[in-house]
Amino acid sequence: MRPSLALSIGAVFHLLIGLPLVFAPAQMASALGVAAPPDIALVWARDAGTVILGVGIINWLARNAVGAPLRGLLWGNIFIRVAAMVVNYWELAVGQIPSGAASFFPVLTAINIALIIMFALALRRA
């Protein structure tokens, strides 16, 4: 896969996740089974959304990078997806995520694995 295509897809994915976290964090929490999140959880969701949007913007603006910067971007994206899965499964295992949200995990895992494979294939061409 062309690295520029992988970074473009990654940018769109991060924008699609980040925008609702910034502008509708309560609705995102509700979709994951958290009925009435405390205000501090909404603050943290918005903060996370801004970081996710930042990753999307970086991916988009740097999609034509080459050499070491390109490899750094791709490895960073791989790390984010792997770390997100590890953290989410840990939170689920220790009961910090509502059991209702567990129904989303197969889909989230499939998306994360697809993105990891996409970035890894792009890394091979970088």
C-alpha angles and dihedrals in degrees: 000000000000110000091226090057092047092051091046092052089045090051093053092046092051092047091050091052098038099049096059091045090056099040104028109022095149091054091048090051091048091052088056093051101265103129102189113008116196117253092254090058089055090050091051091046091053090047091051089047092055091052091048090049088050091054089050092051092047091050092049098046094043098042091114095051119129137198123006095353090055092049089049091053093049094046089047091053091048090050092050093053095044093045092047091055093047093048094045094049090046091051090049092048094052094044100251092123118062113253089237089066090059089080088068094053098085090054093043090048092050091050092048093048091048091051092047091052091046093051091044091052089049089049090057089059095041 
